[in-house]
Amino acid sequence: MVNFRKYISSVAVLASGFFLSQSTVSTVLYSSNVDAPKVVSNLPSPASAIEKVFLSPKELVDVNVNTMLSDVVLKNANWGFVIYDPKTKKIISSYNENTPLVPASTTKLLTTETALNLLGENYRWMTQLEYSGEIDETGTLNGNLYIVGSGDPSLGTNKAGAWSYKEIISDFTSGLTTEGIKKVNGDIIIQTALYKSNTTKLPESIVWLEKNNYYLPVGTTKDINPANEKLIVKKGNMSSNDKRYFYVSPYAHQMVYADKYDGEGILTTKLPDAPAFLANSFKSNLSKSGIAITGKVIPKMTDNNPENRKMIAVYKSPTLADIVYYTNQRSDNGLSEALLKTVGFQKIGDQTSESGRAVVNNHLRDISFDTEGLSYIDGSGLSRSNKVTPIAQVKYLTSLMNQKYYKTYFDSLPIGGQSGTLKRMFINEGNGQIFAKTGTLNKVKTLAGYMKTNSGRTLVFSLLVNNYAGSVDQVKNRMEKILHPALDL
């Protein structure tokens, strides 16, 4: 940190002189006898104007950071900050840059980049419709239909341009018609090895409730619509303010506590893998379309004696580039957790969060990520056990600027004042110049990414705030104040 006293004292002296001169000029130029229209001005204060004249942008950033040390919102907070020049590989300004802090959803920066690096921008998940057996002269299939899933996180969600269940089912049904199948004398078999146990618990330190949004454990859909989970409410003594709210996931069969609930009794979730729901909906649609089916929907995760099968139709998900864009723009927790499991399966062969974490951590070590203080617990940033240092984030983001997928990665980030979760920040100064991932948990607000300065430089920054006082909007305001002078670097 620099010596701020000389800056502050000199600014104070200059400001006082500026105030006096303004007073004299006002007396000369304006008379009380003249009716002048009232003007509402948003111009900076005289002291602020003088600071811009006599202090460099770097010094202004340092002064603003120093001011925050006594600010009512941040003075008792645990926070860190760094602006980094990727060309010179030097820190421009910093505070607590080596302190491990809760990164919230800026964790997705690690998850989405790992997926792009290991899977490639054009990676797609496939959901295939196949059949075994023979089709006789009457159009009866004496065999089984197979729906083969691959863990598509966007299946049926319309996310990132994904098809809805209705559209996929329509395409599958058309495929049967093309093959001349009028009746199925067999079962619909769901086959995917990706979710063998398909009962997944998120980390114990997960934030189950944040701003009245519930993040639910993933599990098998069976014949249950994955869009609905029922809430079980238990209240304490009515005379007491101590109320307790719980829900039970029908997928994980676990009761989870939340400290408050504002809703209608139904929780909504989207599961990253739902071939069972697709299969049951497909079976129902076949009957409505006049294609009779005699069997049931049967999950078959492993098959020691596979039947010979023929492809009828295949649904391809949006590209990974599209999924990453949607994930970072909207900070989608379900997609990011699914990406974590996908890289785990592709590299280790095990579709679990544990395998995914191992793959991400190995990848970070391979690219020389500064793992000092790093704790990567989940793919989304929901866990408060996640930790990272601001300096590690900026050096990581800097290293990605030479990767072939950097443009795809960069373009996935929300833009200040314009898109995604940054649409309501940097509306005036910094509009269109801040490209960053946001993060929000209760009393945690974070921001990390890139900045295009007025002189055309690209800088990298990280600003992680934990345990602040006041509202999240007040913290956003402080974040903008710290970063604004850097736009003139």
N, C-alpha and C positions, 0 to 999 in steps of 0.2 A: 504494500500500500504506500501511497505517496504522502508527503506532508501537506495536509489540507489547510493548515492554519494560514500559510502565506497567501493561498488563493482566496480564502474566505475573508481575511482581513483586507486585502487589496480590493476585493470586490465591494466590500462594505464602504470603504473610503470613496471609491469611484461612484458608487451608487448614491451616496449622500450628496456628492457634488452634482450628479446628474439631476437629482430631485430639485436642488436649489435653482439650477439653470432652467429647468422646466417651469418652475414657479414664476421666475422672472419673465420668461418668454410669454407665458400665459397672460400675465398682466399687460404686456405690451400689445399682444395680438387681439385680445378679447376685451370687450366692454360690456358691463352689465346692462347698458342701454340698448344693446343690439340683441334682437331676438334670433337666436341661433337654434337650429333643430338639435334635439338630443340624439346622440350617436351612441349606440351600444357597441363597444369594441371588445374583440377577443384577442387583442394584441397582448404579447407578453409584458410582464411588469418591467419597469425601468431596470431593476436589478438583474432580471433575467436577460434583458437585451445587452447590458454591459458585460455579463458573463460570456455571452456569445462572441462579443468583440474582443475581449481580453484573454479568454481562456480557449485553449484548443479543444476539439471534440473529445479527445482522450481525457483531458483534465475535467471536462464537464461530466463525463461518465463517472470518473473517480469521485468528484464532488457529490454527485447524486447518490452514489453507493454509500459514501460516508454519511450523508444526510439520513439515509434509511436506518442507520445504526441507532438513531434516537427516535425514529418514526414510531408512532403509537401502534401501527399495525405489525411492524417487523422487528421492533427492538427486542422482543422476547422470543422471536422465532429462531428456528435453526435453519439457516439457508446458505446457499453457495451460488457463486456466479463467476462466469468467465467469458470473455470475448477473445477469440483466437484468430490470428492471421494465418491461413493455410499456406501462403506463399513464403513468408519469412519463418513460419513455424515458431512464432513467438506469441506470448500472451500480451494482449493490448491492455486489458484491465481485468482484475479478478478480486474475489473475496471468498475465502473458505473453499477454494477450488478443489482441495484434496479431501474434503469432508464427505464421507458416505451418507447419502440422503435417500429418502423414499422417492423414486422417480415417477410413480403413478403410471399413466399411460405412455409416457415417453419410453417405457420398456418395449413398446411395440416397434420402436426403431430397431432394436436388436432382432426381434422375432421376424419381422418382414424382410429385413436385409438378409438374414440367414437363409430364409426360404428362397429369395431371388438368387443368392449365391449358389446354393446347393441344388436347386431344382430347375432354375432357368426361367426367364420371363414368359416363355410360351408353354410352360407346363400346364396340363389340363387334367382334371379328374374325369374318368369315364364311368358311366352307368349303362350296362349292356343288358339287352333282352335277347335271350337265346332259347332254343328248344332242343329236346332230345326225342328220340323215337321217330315214328313215321307218320306221314299224313296219308290217309286212305282216300279212295275215290269220292267219298261223301264229304270230304273236307274235315274229317275228324282227326285230330292229333292224338295218337295213342302214345303219349309220352308226357314229359313235364316241361313247363316253362321255367326259365331261370332269370332272375334279376340279379345281376352281378354288380355289386357296388365297390367303390374304391375310396370311400370316406369323403366324398365331395362336400365341402363345408357350405356350399351355396345351394345345394339340392332343394329345389322347390321353393326357394325364398324370394326370387326376383332380385336378389342382391347382385350388384355389379353386372346387371344384364342377364342374370341366370333365368332359366325358364321356370315357370310355376309348375306345380304338380299336374295341374290340368293340362298344360301344354305337353309335358312329357308323356302323360298317359294317352293323350290323343295321338301322339306320334307312334307310341308303342302299339296302340290299337290298329292304326293304319298299317303298321308292319305286319301284323297278323293277317289282315285282309289281303295284303299283297302276296303273302305266302299261301293264300287260299284256305286258311284255317277258319272253320266255322264252329268248331266245338273242340274243347280240350278235355280229353279223358286222362286227367292226371292232376298234378299239383303245381302250384307256383312256389318255387324254391328260391329263398333269399340266400345268396352266397356272397359273403364278404369276410375275409380273415382279419380285416383291419380292426374291428371292434369285437374281439372274441368274447371278453367278459362283458363289455358294454355297460358296465356299472362303474362310473368314474366319480371319485371325490376330488374336489378342488382342495388346495392347501387349507389347513386349519385356520390360518390367519387371514383367510379371504374376507373381503368386504362384501358381505351378503346384501347390504342395502346401502345405496348411495343416491341421494336425491330421489328417493322413492322408486328407483329402478332396482329390480332384483336380478342377481346373477345366479343362475341355477345350475346344479350339477348335471352333466351329460349322462344319458343312459339309454337303454333300449326302449323303443317306442311300442313294440309288440303291436297291438291293434288300437293303441291309444293315440288320439290326435296330439302331436307334440306341441300344439299351440296353447294348450291349457293345462294349468296345474292348480289344484284347489288349495285355498288357504285355510289353515286351522288356527283359529284365534283363541287364545286363553288369556283372560284378564285376571289381574290380582284383585285385592280388596277394593271394592268400588269407592271406598272413602280414601283410598291411597292413590297417589300419583304414580305409583309403581305398577305399570302395566307391562305385560309380556305378550309378545306376538310370536307365533311359530307357524311354519308350514312343513308339510311332509312331501317330499318329492316321490311321486309314484315310480320313478325310474331308479333312484338310488335308495329309496325306502329309508330315508334318514330325516329326522326332525331337525330343523335349523332355526335358530333364534334370530330375530330381528328386533331392534329396539323401538321401532315404530312402523306403522303401516297406514297408508292413505290410499285406499282402493276399494274395489267393489267385491272383493273376495275371490277374484281370479287373477292368477299371475300368468304372464305371457313369456314364452321362451321359444327360441329356435334352436334345434339340435343340429350339430355339425354332420351327423350321419343319420339319415332317416329312410333307408331302403325298405324297412318294414312297413312304414306308413304308406310309402309309394306302392308297395306290393298289394296291400289291403285295398287301397283306393283303386288300383288297377283291376283287381278281381271284381270289385263292385261295378266298375264301369263296363267291364266285359259283359256282365249279365244284362246291363241296361242297353248295351249295343247289340244284343241278340246272339252273343257268343257264349254258349253255355260252358261252364267248367265244373267238373265233378269233384275235384279235390279241394285241398285247403292251402293256406299260406303256411309254409314250413321254413323256419330258419335252419340253415345247414352251413355252419362256419367252416367245417373241414370235410373233405370228401376223399376217403382213401381209395375208392374205386369210381372215379369220375366217368359219367356217361359221355358218349360222343355227342357233341352239340353243334348246332348251326346258329350263326348270328342272324337275328331278325332286325334289330335296330340298336343304335348306340347314341346315347346322349352325352355330349361333351360340355363340360362346364366352361364358363368364361376362363380366359387365360389367367395365369398367376399374376401377371402385371395388372389385370383388371381387378382381381381380388385384393391385391396389395393397395391399389388406389382407393378402393372402397373402404378397406380396413383403416387406413391412415386418415382419410378424409373424415370419416364418421366415428373413428375410434371404436370400431366394432370388436367387442370382447370375444364373442363367439367365434368369429372368423380367425382372430389371432390365436386363440387356444387350439383351433383345428389345424392351423399352420404348424404350430408347435408339434402336434401329434403326427402330422404328415411327414415332417423332416425326420422325426424319430423312426417312423416306419420305413422310410426310404433308405435310411442309413444303417439302422440296427435291425429292422424287421419286426419291431414291436411298437404297436400303436398305443403308447401310453405317454402321459405327461412326463414321467420319469425319464423315459428314453429320449423324448424331445429335449428336455433340459440338458441331458448329457451331450446331445448333438450340438446344441447351441453353444454350450460352454466350451466344447472342443473346437468348434469353429472360431470362437472369439480368441482362444489361445493361439490357433493357427495363424490368425491375422495380427497377432501381437497386440490384442486389446489389453489395455492397462487394467488387470484384474484386481489390483489393490483396492479393497473395500467393496468389490462387486459381490452381490448376492442375487442371482437370477433364479426366481422361484416359479414364476408362471409366464405364460406368453403374452398376457394382456396388461399386466401391471396392477391387477386388482389386489394382490397380496401386499400387505404392509411390510412383509419381510424382504421384499425386493430392495436392494440398495445399489447405488452407483455414485461415483464422484463426478462433479461437473467437468473436471479436466479430462477424465476418461471419455465422457460423452463427446466433447469437442474433438479430441484426437481421433476418435473412432469415425465421426462424421467427416473429418478431414481425409482420412485414409480411403473413404469410399469414393472420393472425387475422381479417382483414377480407374474405377471399375467400369466395365463395359455396360453394366446395367444402371450406372449412376443417374442417367437422365430419367429412366423409369422410376427410380427411387425418389429422386428429387421432385419429379412431377406429382408424386403421390402425396406430398406434404401439403397441408392446408396453407392458404395464402392470406396474410394479414389484410383484413378489411374486405376480403373478396370471397373466400371459399371455406368449406368445411368448418371445423371447430374454431377456426380463427376469424370467421366472418365478422364477428362483433368486437374484435380487437384491432388496434392500429387503423381505425377508420379514417383518421386524418393523417397525421405523420406516420410514415411507414406503410401506408396503403400500397399493396402490390410489391413491397420490398422485403417482407418477412415471410420465410418459408420454413415452417416449423411444426413439430408435433406437440400437441398440448397434453396435459395430464391433470386430472382432477379427482381427488378423494376428499373426504371430510378433513378440513384443515391442512390439505396438501394441494399446492398449485405449482405446476411445472411447465417449462417451455424449453425446447431444444431444437436447433436447426441451423438454417443459413440466413444471412442477411445480405441484400444487395445495396450497397451504399450509394449516395448521390454522385460519388466520383467514379462509380463503376466497379468498385472492389467487391469481392465476395468474402465475407467473414463468417466464422462459425461461432455459435454461442450456446451456452447452457445456463439456465436460471431455475434453480430448484428451491422451492420454499416449503418448509414443513412447520407445522404448529404455529401458524400465524394467528393474530387476533383480528377481529372484525369480519367483514364479509368477503366472499371470493371476488366480488367486483372491486373492492378496495385493493386487494392484492393485484389484480389485473392492472389497475391504475398505476400502482408502484412499479410493476414490471415494465409498463410502457415508458414511464418516466426514466427508468434506468437505461433503457435501450435507445430512446429517441436521439440523444446526442451522437450516438455511434453511427447514425445514418450519414453524418457529415464527415466521417473518416475517409 
